[in-house]
């Protein structure tokens, strides 16, 4: 009976201890929930704290980046800028939203470049018209008593004077075009490594692997093709045009059009192939990287006990800061590129339009060949504009894809 009494007594005691342990565990979990979860959730819901943390993250990312080379490059540019301040200030203004593109500033800058270009070209245009008038007068005076060979000699002298004046100005435009291509290539060499670093830090390993060789092709390969093939084609068209209009007996229009068409076809093929490959491969790589980043976030939020969701939110905050820095640097490089190409393109366009205007003016008063050579030269100048704008457009496309396709976690 004593043994049965003891058994009857210990059994309820074990049940009591077990229930007490369960109650203690539940109580501890409630304490943890009360002390930790509200503080974390309250911090996450506090917009001011989130903004401060994001600002600190952005400042840390900017401090970690080495933008000194880009700042030195920007200071060395002789062109007027469409923005105020230095590179770092511009990046910070874009991130904070303080930078507002001013159409008035861009218009004023274009108007200033236009005015300087027209002012510098007026003496040349007046001289060309004067030469055409002098030839017309001499031809009229000599028509009654001089032979045809003498008239051709007068034309050759006046034509040579026009060509010497034109070649001096065109040589300056060619030098400006080559310098602009080299400056754009140097900007790409500085900006692209920074963007690739930021893309890699976002987890865009596949995207970085695709963009890195394409950026090298753009900065080295495309600029090399322009300097090694397009510029010689332009020079060939100029020489053939000049020779073809010296005499009525020598016509080289078909050969001139061949070299101009060859330059245009090569430019078109290079631009088309580059844009097609970069767009398709870049978008495909960005999709793969987005899947990888989302998988990592899901793993953090699902498999880390209790605080996984908050760690995932913090991960999003870090990614957002890197994305903002990446996109602002991309926008900054685009503004610098516009500042580089604006003046040369306007100068070539004004020179082209000026030659076409003078060609129309001297057509009724001078020799027909004088008018035709001016118009032919103006048509050849479109190859220089196409080279500059094509290179700039490929840069804009590359930076735009980096900005649009690599926004993981945002």
C-alpha positions in Angstrom: 0.0 0.0 0.0 2.9 2.4 0.8 4.4 1.7 -2.7 1.1 2.3 -4.3 0.7 5.5 -2.4 4.1 6.8 -3.5 3.4 6.0 -7.1 0.1 7.8 -6.9 1.9 10.8 -5.4 4.8 11.1 -7.9 2.8 10.8 -11.1 1.0 14.0 -10.6 4.2 15.7 -9.6 5.9 14.8 -12.9 2.9 16.2 -14.8 3.1 19.3 -12.9 6.9 19.8 -13.6 6.3 19.2 -17.3 3.5 21.7 -17.5 5.5 24.2 -15.5 8.4 23.9 -18.0 6.1 24.5 -21.0 4.6 27.6 -19.3 8.2 28.9 -18.6 9.2 28.5 -22.3 6.1 30.2 -23.5 6.7 33.0 -21.0 10.2 33.5 -22.2 9.1 33.7 -25.8 6.6 36.3 -24.9 9.3 38.3 -23.1 11.5 38.1 -26.2 8.6 39.2 -28.4 7.8 42.1 -26.2 11.4 43.3 -25.9 12.8 42.7 -29.4 10.1 42.6 -32.0 8.4 45.9 -31.2 11.7 47.7 -31.0 12.8 46.4 -34.4 9.4 46.8 -36.1 9.1 50.3 -34.6 12.5 51.1 -36.0 11.6 49.8 -39.4 8.4 51.8 -39.5 10.1 55.0 -38.5 10.6 56.8 -41.8 13.1 59.3 -40.4 15.3 56.5 -39.1 15.2 54.7 -42.4 16.1 57.9 -44.3 19.0 58.6 -42.0 20.3 55.0 -42.3 20.0 55.2 -46.1 21.8 58.5 -46.1 24.6 57.1 -44.0 24.8 54.1 -46.3 25.1 56.3 -49.4 27.8 58.4 -47.7 29.7 55.2 -46.9 29.5 54.0 -50.5 30.7 57.3 -51.8 33.6 57.4 -49.4 34.6 53.9 -50.5 34.6 54.8 -54.2 37.7 56.4 -55.7 36.3 59.2 -57.9 39.5 61.3 -58.0 40.4 60.3 -61.5 37.0 61.2 -62.8 37.2 64.6 -61.0 40.6 65.3 -62.5 39.3 64.4 -65.9 36.3 66.7 -65.5 38.5 69.6 -64.4 40.8 69.1 -67.5 37.9 69.5 -70.0 38.0 72.8 -71.9 34.4 72.6 -72.9 31.7 74.6 -71.1 29.5 72.4 -68.9 25.8 72.0 -68.7 25.9 71.6 -64.9 27.4 73.5 -62.0 30.0 72.2 -59.5 32.3 69.2 -59.5 31.7 65.5 -60.0 31.1 64.6 -56.3 28.8 67.5 -55.8 26.9 66.6 -58.9 26.6 63.0 -57.8 25.3 64.1 -54.4 22.8 66.5 -55.9 21.4 63.8 -58.2 21.0 61.4 -55.3 19.3 64.0 -53.1 17.1 65.2 -55.9 18.5 68.8 -55.7 19.9 68.6 -59.3 17.3 69.8 -61.7 18.3 69.9 -65.4 17.9 73.5 -66.6 16.8 73.7 -70.2 17.7 77.4 -70.1 21.3 76.7 -69.2 21.6 74.1 -72.0 20.0 76.5 -74.5 22.2 79.4 -73.4 25.3 77.2 -73.8 24.2 76.1 -77.3 23.4 79.7 -78.2 26.9 80.7 -77.1 28.6 77.9 -79.1 26.4 78.8 -82.1 27.4 82.5 -81.8 31.1 81.8 -81.6 30.9 79.3 -84.5 29.1 81.7 -86.7 31.3 84.6 -85.8 34.4 82.6 -86.6 33.0 81.4 -89.9 31.8 84.7 -91.3 35.2 85.9 -92.6 35.6 82.6 -94.4 32.2 82.8 -96.0 32.7 86.4 -97.1 36.1 85.5 -98.6 34.6 82.6 -100.6 31.9 84.8 -102.0 34.5 87.4 -102.8 36.6 84.9 -104.7 33.5 83.7 -106.7 32.7 87.3 -107.6 36.3 88.1 -108.6 36.3 85.0 -110.9 33.0 86.1 -112.4 34.3 89.6 -113.1 37.6 88.3 -114.6 35.8 85.7 -116.7 33.4 88.4 -118.1 36.3 90.8 -118.9 38.3 88.1 -120.6 35.5 86.4 -122.5 36.0 88.6 -125.6 39.8 88.5 -126.1 41.2 85.6 -124.0 41.4 81.9 -124.9 39.6 79.1 -123.1 42.9 77.9 -121.6 43.4 81.3 -120.0 39.9 81.2 -118.5 40.6 77.8 -117.1 43.9 79.2 -115.6 41.9 81.9 -113.8 39.4 79.3 -112.6 42.3 77.2 -111.3 43.8 80.1 -109.4 40.5 81.1 -107.8 39.6 77.4 -107.1 43.0 76.8 -105.4 42.5 79.9 -103.2 39.1 78.5 -102.1 40.5 75.0 -101.4 43.3 76.4 -99.3 40.9 78.4 -97.2 38.5 75.5 -96.8 41.2 72.9 -96.0 42.5 75.1 -93.2 39.1 75.1 -91.5 38.4 71.4 -92.3 41.7 70.3 -90.8 40.7 72.0 -87.6 37.3 70.1 -87.7 39.1 66.8 -88.3 41.5 67.5 -85.4 38.5 68.4 -83.2 36.7 65.2 -84.2 39.7 63.0 -83.4 40.3 64.8 -80.1 36.6 64.4 -79.2 36.7 60.6 -79.9 39.8 60.2 -77.8 38.2 62.3 -75.0 35.1 60.1 -75.0 37.2 57.0 -75.0 39.1 58.2 -72.0 35.9 59.0 -70.2 34.7 55.5 -70.8 38.0 54.1 -69.5 37.4 56.0 -66.2 33.6 55.5 -65.7 33.1 51.9 -66.8 35.3 50.3 -64.1 33.4 52.3 -61.4 30.1 51.1 -62.8 31.2 47.5 -63.1 32.4 47.6 -59.5 29.0 48.8 -58.3 27.2 46.3 -60.4 29.3 43.5 -59.0 28.7 44.7 -55.4 24.9 44.5 -56.1 25.3 40.8 -57.0 25.2 41.3 -60.7 28.0 38.8 -61.5 26.5 37.7 -64.8 25.7 41.2 -65.9 29.2 42.4 -65.0 30.6 39.5 -66.9 28.7 40.5 -70.0 29.2 44.3 -69.8 32.9 44.3 -69.0 34.1 43.0 -72.4 31.5 45.1 -74.2 32.7 48.2 -72.5 36.3 47.4 -73.5 35.1 46.9 -77.1 33.3 50.3 -77.0 36.1 52.3 -75.5 38.9 50.7 -77.5 37.5 48.8 -80.5 34.9 51.2 -81.7 37.1 54.3 -81.3 39.9 52.4 -83.0 37.7 51.6 -86.0 36.6 55.3 -86.3 40.2 56.5 -86.1 41.7 53.8 -88.4 38.9 53.5 -91.0 36.3 56.2 -90.8 38.7 59.1 -90.7 40.8 57.9 -93.7 37.5 57.4 -95.6 36.6 61.0 -94.9 40.0 62.3 -96.0 39.7 60.2 -99.2 36.3 61.7 -100.0 37.7 65.2 -99.5 40.7 64.6 -101.7 38.7 62.9 -104.4 36.1 65.7 -104.3 38.7 68.4 -104.7 40.5 66.6 -107.6 37.2 65.8 -109.3 36.1 69.5 -109.6 39.4 70.9 -110.8 38.5 70.2 -114.4 35.5 69.2 -116.4 37.5 66.4 -117.9 38.1 64.5 -114.6 35.1 63.3 -112.7 35.5 61.2 -109.6 32.0 61.4 -108.1 31.4 57.6 -108.1 34.7 56.9 -106.3 33.9 59.6 -103.8 30.5 58.2 -103.1 32.1 54.7 -102.7 34.4 55.9 -99.9 31.6 57.9 -98.2 29.2 54.9 -98.4 31.9 52.5 -97.1 32.4 54.7 -94.1 28.7 55.0 -93.5 28.1 51.2 -93.9 30.9 50.3 -91.5 29.6 52.8 -88.9 26.1 51.5 -89.2 27.2 47.8 -88.9 29.4 48.5 -85.9 26.6 50.5 -84.1 23.9 48.0 -85.0 25.8 44.9 -83.9 27.0 46.5 -80.7 23.5 47.7 -79.7 21.8 44.4 -80.6 24.3 42.2 -78.7 24.5 44.5 -75.6 20.8 44.9 -75.3 19.9 41.2 -75.6 22.8 39.9 -73.5 22.5 42.7 -70.9 18.7 42.1 -70.3 19.3 38.4 -70.1 22.1 38.7 -67.6 20.1 41.2 -65.5 17.2 38.7 -65.2 19.6 36.0 -64.0 21.1 38.3 -61.4 17.7 39.4 -60.2 16.7 35.8 -59.6 19.9 35.2 -57.6 19.4 38.3 -55.4 15.8 37.4 -54.8 16.8 33.9 -53.9 19.3 35.2 -51.4 16.8 37.5 -49.8 14.2 34.7 -49.6 16.8 32.4 -47.9 17.6 35.1 -45.3 14.0 35.9 -44.5 13.0 32.2 -44.4 15.8 30.3 -42.7 17.1 32.9 -40.2 14.9 32.5 -37.1 12.8 35.4 -35.7 15.0 38.2 -37.2 15.2 36.9 -40.8 12.6 39.4 -42.1 14.4 42.3 -40.6 17.8 41.2 -41.9 16.2 41.0 -45.4 14.9 44.6 -45.0 18.3 45.7 -44.0 19.7 43.9 -47.0 17.3 45.9 -49.2 18.4 49.1 -47.6 22.1 48.4 -48.4 21.2 47.5 -52.0 19.1 50.6 -52.4 22.1 52.8 -51.4 24.4 51.1 -53.9 21.8 51.4 -56.7 21.4 55.1 -56.0 25.1 55.7 -56.1 25.4 53.6 -59.3 22.6 55.4 -61.1 23.8 58.9 -60.0 27.3 58.2 -61.3 25.8 57.0 -64.6 23.8 60.2 -64.9 26.9 62.2 -64.1 28.9 60.5 -66.8 26.1 61.2 -69.3 26.1 64.9 -68.5 29.9 65.0 -68.9 29.5 63.2 -72.3 27.0 65.7 -73.5 29.3 68.6 -72.5 32.1 66.9 -74.5 30.2 66.3 -77.8 28.0 69.5 -77.8 30.6 72.0 -79.1 32.2 69.8 -81.8 28.8 68.7 -83.2 27.5 72.3 -83.3 30.7 73.6 -84.9 30.6 71.0 -87.7 26.9 71.5 -88.3 27.3 75.3 -88.6 30.2 74.9 -91.0 28.2 72.4 -93.0 25.2 74.7 -93.2 27.4 77.7 -94.0 29.0 75.9 -97.0 25.5 74.9 -98.3 24.4 78.5 -98.0 27.5 79.9 -99.8 27.1 77.1 -102.5 23.6 78.5 -103.2 24.7 82.1 -103.2 27.7 81.7 -105.6 25.8 79.3 -108.0 24.4 82.1 -110.2 27.5 84.3 -110.0 30.4 81.9 -110.2 31.5 78.8 -111.9 29.2 75.8 -111.4 32.1 73.7 -110.2 32.7 76.1 -107.3 29.2 75.7 -106.1 29.3 71.9 -106.5 32.6 71.5 -104.6 31.2 73.5 -101.6 28.1 71.3 -101.6 30.1 68.1 -101.9 32.4 69.1 -99.0 29.3 69.8 -96.9 27.9 66.4 -97.6 31.2 64.7 -96.7 31.2 66.5 -93.3 28.1 64.5 -92.3 30.5 61.5 -91.8 32.3 63.4 -89.0 29.0 64.1 -87.3 27.9 60.5 -87.6 31.1 59.3 -86.0 30.8 61.6 -83.0 27.1 61.1 -82.4 27.3 57.3 -83.0 30.1 56.9 -80.4 28.1 59.1 -77.9 24.9 57.2 -78.6 26.6 53.8 -77.8 27.9 55.3 -74.6 24.4 56.5 -73.7 23.0 53.1 -74.5 25.6 51.3 -72.4 25.1 53.6 -69.4 21.4 53.5 -69.8 21.3 49.7 -69.7 23.5 49.7 -66.5 21.1 52.1 -64.9 17.9 50.3 -65.9 18.8 46.6 -65.7 20.9 46.4 -62.5 18.5 47.7 -59.8 18.5 44.6 -57.6 16.5 44.9 -54.4 14.7 48.1 -55.5 
